[in-house]
């Protein structure tokens, strides 16, 4: 007999509907064959399925069994194929007569028939909704995550026996309803606050502008000056994610298997602090299965690279393309996958190997050659892609003890959110969210300058010979500064401040 059951295949952060076709013949030698480019966990699936079904007293494995995963030209991977294979076998045996064409199945089976949660459920549920599949049967552990999607009825089961009983009509079960809507609307709480930072007004201003427009930020300063302290407080002032951003981030985290709270949307902008020994594969994504890397996991959030110049140059250079395009294409032997990579880069580094070049108190002991070699790890093209450059100077004891506390994160976040609302309204038809994501057509439309600003830019460009990219970055940052002041037009003071954050840092000092 023949049966067809629906499930999914993950391709990046999207899913494709897969038909599980099962044929059990009455005549022939016992065999169990899976075709349709089944890989790894799918090949092993037949052993888990066979054991689970035998432990539930199903014994039709003395017959020739062929299972086809269609479309057959796409490589299939993942343990979530266990449940659809088991249901397909039971249906092909003639035990289940119910129409299964409006149900999709996914879930991993233990040897005794228990259902275990799997990764990537949210994109599968979204595909089910878009494909017109009405019902989704999956492990109870994944029910909350899948129920985020409206338009598909989700049923969570503890084991295979419950699935079979429900399909046979011997058991009643209500569809699973999403329970975390109120939690999703709550603002995240943090243990740190911008008021903890003494002084460093220029660096904090740079962080505020970067957060308002999701601009890339580089902080350069001596050890202990507060670079890392500022970076780790940036999430406390970031604007709340839109629903589209939240779904996109949750999909990536679900595929990567790092969802902290399965069953609720990721509403906090992710802060990913990467160690300088990280490889380029871990950063951009890869491995045999082309998994998402750190830059994709940080999408719509912050990628923090401390000790920026301690990273290998080859690792830093892989950031150039995703910083420009907002996506990363990972090609491996098994597959080629494109992941989002719309992160805000926050980097911190010392100006020289000893860390004290330009420090007002401590003497630098590095030679000119050592400093140049150290700085050469950061190429000009990569430096050009960082919107805001800030010099962070160490404070002495008197400054630390006498300088009063600054503004709280809540006060700064209120200004940032106002600027974000202005940008959301501005770009509602352009499929972007922030000034940092503007293309040339947006810059021409939204960054019109008066004569005074044009003259100012011409003078600065003559002196510093900015590249075309630097010119665009200045305009984007100036647009964000104007938004923070609720100014419809970009004024010369906004341009001047944006220029200051390109050239007024320790990197610009002459050796």
QUILINDA-V232342 format. One record per backbone hydrogen bond with DSSP energy under -1.0 kcal/mol. NH is the residue of the N-H (numbers start at 1). CO is the residue of the C=O. E is the energy in kcal/mol with one decimal. If there is no record, write none. Layout:
nh:NH co:CO e:E
nh:NH co:CO e:E
This chain:
nh:3 co:22 e:-2.2
nh:5 co:20 e:-2.1
nh:7 co:18 e:-2.4
nh:9 co:16 e:-2.6
nh:11 co:14 e:-3.5
nh:14 co:11 e:-1.4
nh:16 co:9 e:-2.7
nh:18 co:7 e:-2.9
nh:19 co:70 e:-2.8
nh:20 co:5 e:-3.6
nh:21 co:68 e:-2.9
nh:22 co:3 e:-2.6
nh:23 co:66 e:-2.6
nh:24 co:1 e:-2.9
nh:25 co:64 e:-2.2
nh:31 co:63 e:-1.1
nh:33 co:65 e:-2.6
nh:35 co:67 e:-3.2
nh:39 co:76 e:-2.2
nh:42 co:39 e:-2.8
nh:44 co:40 e:-1.8
nh:48 co:44 e:-1.4
nh:49 co:45 e:-3.0
nh:50 co:46 e:-2.3
nh:51 co:47 e:-2.1
nh:52 co:48 e:-2.5
nh:53 co:49 e:-2.6
nh:54 co:50 e:-2.3
nh:55 co:51 e:-2.2
nh:57 co:54 e:-1.7
nh:58 co:53 e:-2.9
nh:65 co:31 e:-2.2
nh:66 co:23 e:-2.4
nh:67 co:33 e:-2.9
nh:68 co:21 e:-2.7
nh:69 co:35 e:-1.8
nh:70 co:19 e:-2.6
nh:74 co:71 e:-1.1
nh:76 co:37 e:-2.8
nh:82 co:79 e:-1.7
nh:83 co:107 e:-2.2
nh:85 co:81 e:-2.1
nh:86 co:82 e:-2.3
nh:87 co:83 e:-2.7
nh:88 co:84 e:-2.4
nh:89 co:85 e:-2.1
nh:90 co:86 e:-2.1
nh:91 co:87 e:-2.6
nh:92 co:88 e:-2.4
nh:93 co:89 e:-1.4
nh:94 co:91 e:-1.2
nh:95 co:90 e:-1.5
nh:103 co:100 e:-1.5
nh:104 co:135 e:-2.0
nh:105 co:6 e:-2.8
nh:106 co:137 e:-1.7
nh:107 co:80 e:-1.5
nh:108 co:116 e:-1.7
nh:110 co:114 e:-2.5
nh:113 co:110 e:-1.6
nh:115 co:158 e:-2.6
nh:116 co:108 e:-2.9
nh:120 co:254 e:-1.1
nh:124 co:120 e:-1.2
nh:125 co:121 e:-2.5
nh:126 co:122 e:-2.3
nh:127 co:123 e:-2.1
nh:128 co:124 e:-2.3
nh:129 co:125 e:-2.1
nh:130 co:126 e:-2.4
nh:131 co:127 e:-2.1
nh:133 co:128 e:-2.3
nh:135 co:102 e:-2.1
nh:136 co:153 e:-2.6
nh:137 co:104 e:-2.9
nh:138 co:155 e:-2.2
nh:140 co:157 e:-2.2
nh:142 co:139 e:-1.5
nh:146 co:142 e:-2.2
nh:147 co:143 e:-2.1
nh:148 co:145 e:-1.2
nh:149 co:146 e:-1.5
nh:153 co:134 e:-3.2
nh:155 co:136 e:-2.8
nh:157 co:138 e:-2.3
nh:160 co:113 e:-2.9
nh:163 co:159 e:-1.3
nh:164 co:160 e:-2.4
nh:165 co:161 e:-2.6
nh:166 co:162 e:-2.4
nh:167 co:163 e:-2.3
nh:168 co:164 e:-2.1
nh:170 co:165 e:-2.4
nh:176 co:154 e:-3.7
nh:184 co:180 e:-2.3
nh:185 co:181 e:-1.0
nh:186 co:183 e:-1.2
nh:196 co:193 e:-1.8
nh:197 co:194 e:-1.6
nh:204 co:200 e:-2.5
nh:205 co:201 e:-2.2
nh:206 co:202 e:-2.2
nh:207 co:203 e:-2.2
nh:208 co:204 e:-2.1
nh:209 co:205 e:-2.4
nh:210 co:206 e:-2.5
nh:211 co:207 e:-2.2
nh:212 co:208 e:-2.2
nh:213 co:209 e:-1.7
nh:215 co:210 e:-2.0
nh:217 co:345 e:-3.2
nh:218 co:388 e:-2.7
nh:219 co:347 e:-2.9
nh:220 co:390 e:-3.0
nh:221 co:349 e:-2.0
nh:225 co:222 e:-1.5
nh:230 co:226 e:-2.2
nh:231 co:227 e:-2.4
nh:232 co:228 e:-2.5
nh:233 co:230 e:-1.2
nh:234 co:231 e:-1.3
nh:237 co:234 e:-2.0
nh:246 co:242 e:-2.5
nh:247 co:243 e:-2.5
nh:248 co:244 e:-2.2
nh:249 co:245 e:-2.6
nh:250 co:246 e:-2.5
nh:251 co:247 e:-2.3
nh:252 co:248 e:-1.8
nh:253 co:249 e:-2.4
nh:254 co:250 e:-2.3
nh:255 co:251 e:-2.4
nh:256 co:252 e:-2.4
nh:258 co:253 e:-2.4
nh:264 co:261 e:-1.3
nh:272 co:302 e:-2.9
nh:274 co:304 e:-2.3
nh:278 co:275 e:-2.0
nh:283 co:279 e:-1.5
nh:284 co:280 e:-2.6
nh:285 co:281 e:-2.3
nh:286 co:291 e:-1.5
nh:290 co:287 e:-1.5
nh:291 co:286 e:-2.9
nh:294 co:282 e:-2.1
nh:295 co:283 e:-2.5
nh:297 co:293 e:-2.4
nh:298 co:294 e:-1.6
nh:299 co:296 e:-1.8
nh:300 co:342 e:-2.4
nh:301 co:298 e:-2.4
nh:302 co:270 e:-3.4
nh:303 co:344 e:-2.4
nh:304 co:272 e:-3.0
nh:305 co:346 e:-2.4
nh:308 co:348 e:-2.9
nh:310 co:307 e:-2.2
nh:311 co:308 e:-1.1
nh:316 co:312 e:-2.0
nh:317 co:313 e:-2.4
nh:319 co:316 e:-1.6
nh:320 co:317 e:-1.4
nh:323 co:319 e:-2.2
nh:324 co:320 e:-1.2
nh:325 co:321 e:-2.8
nh:326 co:322 e:-2.4
nh:328 co:339 e:-2.6
nh:330 co:337 e:-3.4
nh:332 co:335 e:-2.9
nh:337 co:330 e:-2.7
nh:339 co:328 e:-2.9
nh:341 co:326 e:-3.1
nh:343 co:341 e:-1.3
nh:344 co:301 e:-2.5
nh:346 co:303 e:-2.5
nh:347 co:217 e:-2.8
nh:348 co:305 e:-2.0
nh:349 co:219 e:-2.2
nh:359 co:356 e:-1.9
nh:371 co:367 e:-2.2
nh:372 co:368 e:-2.3
nh:373 co:369 e:-2.6
nh:374 co:370 e:-2.2
nh:375 co:371 e:-2.6
nh:376 co:372 e:-1.5
nh:377 co:374 e:-1.1
nh:378 co:375 e:-1.8
nh:383 co:379 e:-2.4
nh:384 co:380 e:-2.4
nh:386 co:383 e:-1.4
nh:388 co:216 e:-2.1
nh:389 co:501 e:-3.8
nh:390 co:218 e:-3.0
nh:392 co:220 e:-3.1
nh:400 co:396 e:-2.3
nh:401 co:397 e:-2.1
nh:402 co:398 e:-2.2
nh:403 co:399 e:-2.3
nh:412 co:408 e:-1.9
nh:413 co:409 e:-3.2
nh:414 co:410 e:-1.8
nh:415 co:411 e:-1.3
nh:416 co:412 e:-2.3
nh:417 co:413 e:-2.9
nh:418 co:414 e:-1.7
nh:419 co:415 e:-2.0
nh:420 co:416 e:-2.2
nh:421 co:417 e:-2.3
nh:422 co:418 e:-1.7
nh:423 co:419 e:-2.0
nh:424 co:420 e:-2.7
nh:425 co:421 e:-2.1
nh:426 co:422 e:-2.1
nh:427 co:423 e:-2.7
nh:430 co:427 e:-1.8
nh:436 co:213 e:-1.5
nh:437 co:434 e:-1.4
nh:438 co:435 e:-1.7
nh:443 co:439 e:-2.3
nh:444 co:440 e:-2.4
nh:445 co:441 e:-1.1
nh:446 co:442 e:-3.1
nh:447 co:443 e:-2.0
nh:454 co:450 e:-2.1
nh:455 co:451 e:-2.5
nh:456 co:452 e:-2.0
nh:457 co:453 e:-2.4
nh:458 co:454 e:-2.2
nh:459 co:455 e:-2.0
nh:460 co:456 e:-2.2
nh:461 co:457 e:-2.6
nh:462 co:458 e:-2.0
nh:463 co:459 e:-1.4
nh:464 co:460 e:-2.8
nh:465 co:461 e:-2.4
nh:471 co:467 e:-2.2
nh:472 co:468 e:-1.9
nh:473 co:469 e:-2.5
nh:474 co:470 e:-2.4
nh:475 co:471 e:-1.8
nh:476 co:472 e:-2.3
nh:477 co:473 e:-2.6
nh:478 co:474 e:-2.5
nh:479 co:475 e:-2.1
nh:480 co:476 e:-1.8
nh:481 co:477 e:-2.4
nh:482 co:478 e:-2.3
nh:483 co:479 e:-2.0
nh:484 co:480 e:-2.2
nh:486 co:483 e:-1.5
nh:487 co:482 e:-3.2
nh:495 co:491 e:-1.8
nh:496 co:492 e:-2.6
nh:497 co:493 e:-1.9
nh:498 co:494 e:-2.2
nh:499 co:495 e:-2.4
nh:500 co:496 e:-2.0
nh:501 co:497 e:-1.5
nh:502 co:499 e:-2.1
nh:503 co:499 e:-1.6
nh:504 co:500 e:-2.4
nh:505 co:503 e:-1.7
nh:508 co:505 e:-1.3
